[in-house]
Amino acid sequence: MNSGILLVDKPQGITSHDVVSRMRRLAGTRKIGHAGTLDPMATGLLVLGVNGATRLLHYLVGLDKEYFATIRLGWNTSTDDAEGEPLRAASADVIAAATEQAIRAAIAPLTGEIEQVPSTVSAIKVAGKRAYQRVRDGETVELAARRVTVSAFEPLAFRAGDAHLDVDVRVECSSGTYIRALARDLGASLGTGGHLTALRRTRIGRFSVDEASELEGFDVAASIMSPADAARRALPVVELSSAQAVDLGHGKRVDLAEVGGLAASGETPLPAVLAAIDADDRLVAIVEPKGRQLKVVTGFPPAEAGEAGA
């Protein structure tokens, strides 16, 4: 298989780009991308696309995610995580007032649809330049709030330390949610200050870290997931005959009434995009309904010149 999806369990202390560089060497191709980065301090699931399957990553980036994290209450940092410079510390009385009941009450407003201001050291671009780079260059950065969904923000354990309180949490959230910002905002609500000390991503959509392989000793050939299997986890599916697959491959439209799967079920309204898979279990295209026809949005040729085998 020369195209597909790889699930990697990223270790702590390296960047997502480091992982991509390593996988390029292992897979023998430079055409590898990812469906969302992790900070160097974070561990867990990275979803990578190889060769033609990089086109599928666009449809995976927006999937919801699950994280397990540790939030330290007691002071803020310049980066909202343990890698930043410590800022003003809270008094012992304020920290003592952060009881389990108080923490749960402070978490409630940070759950559901919320307006979240990202961390100033995020990768969001401001006038064409990454926010974190502007901060490193000594600039003052103010980012606009964005609407995100935190479907679960669950405290799991509480551990008192020397002038701080650690809270282990589980978070399920929409793409674009910053867990560092949740730590910061929880600390602000309690008056203690707060920052992230550990973060592990365990799920992206229906892709789980339990299926991922560690970077050390990674076997590309044994681990690669076909584009069709990956698309099934992220999108509703329409089933094509061999002739319909050829037609879509040539840019022609296909009648909804003639395909199998969801589009043939009569369900309305149809999703905005669907994965079109042929009888040979090949992802042919991502398609969109246009009237009673399906139009190609993104095509996936059977093979591309110059692709390396995996």
C-alpha positions as CSV (number, residue, x, y, z in Angstrom):
1,M,0.0,0.0,0.0
2,N,1.5,3.3,-1.1
3,S,-1.1,5.6,0.5
4,G,-2.9,5.6,3.8
5,I,-3.2,6.8,7.4
6,L,-0.8,6.2,10.2
7,L,-1.6,6.5,13.9
8,V,1.4,7.5,16.1
9,D,1.7,7.7,19.8
10,K,3.9,10.8,20.2
11,P,6.4,10.8,23.0
12,Q,7.0,13.8,25.2
13,G,9.8,16.3,24.4
14,I,9.6,16.4,20.6
15,T,7.6,18.4,18.2
16,S,4.9,17.0,15.8
17,H,7.2,18.1,13.0
18,D,9.9,15.9,14.4
19,V,7.5,13.0,14.2
20,V,6.6,13.8,10.6
21,S,10.3,14.0,9.7
22,R,10.9,10.6,11.2
23,M,7.9,9.0,9.4
24,R,9.1,10.5,6.1
25,R,12.3,8.5,6.5
26,L,10.5,5.3,7.5
27,A,7.9,5.5,4.8
28,G,10.4,6.5,2.1
29,T,8.4,9.6,1.0
30,R,8.3,13.3,1.7
31,K,4.6,13.5,1.2
32,I,3.4,13.1,4.8
33,G,1.1,15.5,6.7
34,H,-0.7,15.5,10.0
35,A,-4.3,16.2,11.1
36,G,-3.4,18.5,14.0
37,T,-0.3,19.1,16.0
38,L,0.6,18.4,19.7
39,D,2.9,20.6,21.8
40,P,6.3,19.2,22.6
41,M,5.2,18.7,26.3
42,A,2.1,16.7,25.2
43,T,1.9,13.0,24.3
44,G,-0.6,10.9,22.5
45,L,-2.3,10.5,19.2
46,L,-1.1,12.0,16.0
47,V,-2.9,11.1,12.8
48,L,-0.7,11.2,9.7
49,G,-1.5,10.9,6.0
50,V,0.9,9.3,3.6
51,N,1.1,10.2,-0.1
52,G,-2.4,10.5,-1.7
53,A,-4.1,10.1,1.7
54,T,-2.8,13.5,2.7
55,R,-5.9,14.8,0.8
56,L,-8.0,13.1,3.4
57,L,-6.5,15.0,6.3
58,H,-8.6,18.1,5.6
59,Y,-11.7,16.1,6.6
60,L,-10.0,14.7,9.8
61,V,-8.7,18.0,11.2
62,G,-12.1,19.1,12.4
63,L,-13.0,16.0,14.3
64,D,-13.7,16.2,18.0
65,K,-11.0,15.2,20.4
66,E,-10.4,13.7,23.9
67,Y,-7.6,14.6,26.3
68,F,-6.4,13.6,29.7
69,A,-4.6,16.4,31.5
70,T,-3.2,17.7,34.8
71,I,-4.0,21.3,35.8
72,R,-1.9,22.8,38.5
73,L,-3.7,25.5,40.5
74,G,-1.5,27.9,42.5
75,W,0.1,30.2,39.9
76,N,0.0,31.2,36.2
77,T,2.8,30.9,33.7
78,S,3.7,33.0,30.7
79,T,2.7,30.1,28.3
80,D,-0.2,28.6,30.3
81,D,1.8,25.4,30.7
82,A,4.8,24.1,32.6
83,E,7.3,25.3,30.0
84,G,6.6,29.0,30.7
85,E,7.9,31.4,33.3
86,P,6.0,31.3,36.6
87,L,3.9,34.4,37.3
88,R,2.1,35.6,40.5
89,A,1.5,32.9,43.0
90,A,-1.7,32.6,45.0
91,S,-1.8,32.8,48.8
92,A,-2.2,29.7,50.9
93,D,-5.7,30.8,51.9
94,V,-6.8,31.2,48.3
95,I,-5.5,27.7,47.4
96,A,-7.2,26.2,50.5
97,A,-10.5,27.7,49.3
98,A,-10.2,25.7,46.0
99,T,-12.1,22.7,47.4
100,E,-13.4,19.9,45.2
101,Q,-16.9,21.5,45.3
102,A,-15.5,24.9,44.3
103,I,-13.5,23.4,41.4
104,R,-16.5,21.6,40.1
105,A,-18.6,24.8,40.3
106,A,-15.9,26.7,38.4
107,I,-15.7,24.0,35.7
108,A,-19.4,24.2,34.9
109,P,-19.2,27.6,33.0
110,L,-16.3,26.2,31.0
111,T,-18.4,23.4,29.6
112,G,-20.7,23.4,26.6
113,E,-20.5,26.1,23.9
114,I,-18.1,28.8,25.2
115,E,-16.1,31.8,24.0
116,Q,-12.5,30.9,24.5
117,V,-9.5,33.2,24.1
118,P,-6.6,31.0,22.9
119,S,-3.2,31.1,24.6
120,T,-0.9,33.8,23.3
121,V,1.7,31.2,22.5
122,S,-0.7,29.3,20.1
123,A,0.0,28.7,16.5
124,I,-2.8,31.0,15.4
125,K,-1.6,33.4,12.7
126,V,-1.8,37.2,13.4
127,A,-1.2,39.2,10.3
128,G,0.6,36.3,8.7
129,K,2.8,35.5,11.6
130,R,2.3,32.8,14.3
131,A,1.2,34.2,17.6
132,Y,3.9,32.3,19.5
133,Q,6.6,33.8,17.3
134,R,5.3,37.3,17.9
135,V,5.4,36.7,21.7
136,R,9.0,35.4,21.4
137,D,9.9,38.5,19.5
138,G,8.7,40.6,22.4
139,E,5.4,41.7,20.9
140,T,2.2,42.0,22.8
141,V,-0.4,39.7,21.3
142,E,-4.1,39.9,21.9
143,L,-6.2,37.1,20.3
144,A,-9.9,37.3,19.7
145,A,-12.2,34.8,21.5
146,R,-13.5,32.0,19.4
147,R,-16.5,29.7,19.9
148,V,-15.6,26.2,20.9
149,T,-17.5,23.3,22.4
150,V,-16.4,21.5,25.5
151,S,-18.7,18.5,25.7
152,A,-17.0,17.1,28.8
153,F,-14.7,18.7,31.4
154,E,-14.5,16.1,34.2
155,P,-12.2,16.2,37.3
156,L,-10.9,12.8,38.1
157,A,-8.5,13.3,41.0
158,F,-7.2,16.0,43.3
159,R,-3.7,16.1,44.8
160,A,-2.5,18.8,47.2
161,G,1.1,19.8,47.0
162,D,3.5,22.4,48.3
163,A,1.6,25.7,47.6
164,H,-0.4,24.1,44.8
165,L,-3.2,21.7,44.0
166,D,-3.1,19.4,41.0
167,V,-6.3,18.4,39.3
168,D,-6.4,15.5,36.8
169,V,-9.1,16.0,34.2
170,R,-10.7,14.4,31.2
171,V,-11.8,16.8,28.4
172,E,-13.8,16.1,25.2
173,C,-13.9,19.1,22.9
174,S,-14.3,20.4,19.4
175,S,-11.4,21.0,17.2
176,G,-9.7,24.3,18.0
177,T,-10.2,24.1,21.8
178,Y,-7.0,24.9,23.8
179,I,-6.6,22.8,27.0
180,R,-4.0,25.3,28.2
181,A,-6.7,28.0,28.0
182,L,-9.1,25.8,30.0
183,A,-6.4,25.5,32.7
184,R,-5.7,29.2,32.6
185,D,-9.5,30.1,32.8
186,L,-10.2,27.6,35.6
187,G,-7.4,29.2,37.6
188,A,-8.7,32.7,36.9
189,S,-12.2,31.7,38.1
190,L,-10.9,30.3,41.3
191,G,-8.4,33.2,41.9
192,T,-5.5,30.7,42.2
193,G,-4.0,31.0,38.8
194,G,-3.6,27.8,36.8
195,H,-1.5,26.1,34.1
196,L,-1.1,22.8,32.4
197,T,1.6,20.4,33.6
198,A,0.6,17.3,31.6
199,L,-1.4,16.6,28.5
200,R,-2.2,13.4,26.6
201,R,-4.5,13.2,23.5
202,T,-6.3,9.9,23.5
203,R,-8.8,10.3,20.7
204,I,-9.5,12.2,17.4
205,G,-13.0,11.4,16.2
206,R,-13.1,7.6,16.0
207,F,-9.3,7.2,15.9
208,S,-7.9,6.1,19.3
209,V,-4.4,6.2,20.8
210,D,-5.0,2.5,21.8
211,E,-4.6,1.7,18.1
212,A,-1.5,3.8,17.7
213,S,2.1,2.6,17.7
214,E,5.0,4.2,19.5
215,L,7.6,6.0,17.3
216,E,10.4,3.8,18.4
217,G,10.3,0.7,16.2
218,F,7.4,1.9,14.2
219,D,6.5,-0.5,11.4
220,V,4.9,1.5,8.5
221,A,3.8,-1.5,6.5
222,A,2.1,-3.2,9.4
223,S,0.5,-0.1,10.7
224,I,-0.9,1.8,7.6
225,M,-4.6,2.1,7.4
226,S,-6.3,2.3,4.0
227,P,-7.8,5.6,2.9
228,A,-11.2,3.8,2.6
229,D,-11.1,2.5,6.2
230,A,-10.0,5.9,7.5
231,A,-12.7,7.7,5.5
232,R,-15.4,5.4,7.0
233,R,-14.5,6.6,10.5
234,A,-14.8,10.2,9.6
235,L,-17.6,10.5,7.0
236,P,-20.8,8.9,5.8
237,V,-20.3,6.6,2.9
238,V,-21.8,6.0,-0.6
239,E,-21.0,2.8,-2.4
240,L,-20.0,2.9,-6.1
241,S,-20.0,0.3,-8.8
242,S,-16.8,0.0,-10.9
243,A,-18.4,2.0,-13.7
244,Q,-19.5,4.8,-11.4
245,A,-16.0,4.9,-9.9
246,V,-14.6,5.5,-13.4
247,D,-17.1,8.2,-14.1
248,L,-16.3,10.1,-10.9
249,G,-12.6,9.7,-11.7
250,H,-13.2,11.4,-15.0
251,G,-15.0,14.3,-13.3
252,K,-18.5,13.2,-14.2
253,R,-21.4,13.4,-11.8
254,V,-23.2,10.3,-10.6
255,D,-27.0,10.0,-9.9
256,L,-27.9,9.6,-6.3
257,A,-30.5,7.1,-7.2
258,E,-27.9,4.7,-8.6
259,V,-25.5,4.5,-5.7
260,G,-25.6,2.4,-2.6
261,G,-25.1,3.3,1.1
262,L,-26.5,6.4,2.8
263,A,-27.3,8.4,-0.4
264,A,-29.6,5.5,-1.6
265,S,-31.4,5.3,1.7
266,G,-33.6,8.3,1.0
267,E,-32.4,10.0,4.2
268,T,-32.7,13.8,4.0
269,P,-31.0,16.1,4.3
270,L,-27.9,14.5,3.1
271,P,-24.5,15.4,4.8
272,A,-22.5,18.2,3.1
273,V,-19.8,15.7,2.1
274,L,-19.6,11.9,1.8
275,A,-16.9,9.4,1.1
276,A,-17.4,7.5,-2.2
277,I,-15.9,4.0,-2.0
278,D,-16.0,1.4,-4.8
279,A,-16.5,-2.3,-4.9
280,D,-12.8,-2.9,-4.5
281,D,-12.8,-1.0,-1.2
282,R,-11.0,2.0,-2.7
283,L,-11.7,5.6,-1.7
284,V,-12.5,7.2,-5.0
285,A,-13.5,10.6,-3.9
286,I,-15.0,12.9,-1.4
287,V,-18.3,14.0,-2.9
288,E,-21.0,16.5,-2.3
289,P,-24.7,16.3,-3.2
290,K,-25.8,18.7,-6.0
291,G,-29.5,18.3,-6.5
292,R,-29.9,14.6,-7.2
293,Q,-26.3,14.0,-8.2
294,L,-22.9,13.6,-6.6
295,K,-20.1,15.9,-7.5
296,V,-16.4,15.3,-6.7
297,V,-14.9,17.7,-4.2
298,T,-11.6,15.8,-3.7
299,G,-10.4,12.9,-5.9
300,F,-8.2,10.1,-4.9
301,P,-6.4,8.5,-8.0
302,P,-5.6,4.8,-7.8
303,A,-1.9,5.6,-7.7
304,E,0.3,8.7,-8.1
305,A,3.6,8.9,-9.9
306,G,6.5,9.0,-7.6
307,E,4.7,7.5,-4.6
308,A,6.9,5.2,-2.5
309,G,5.7,1.9,-1.3
310,A,5.1,1.5,2.4
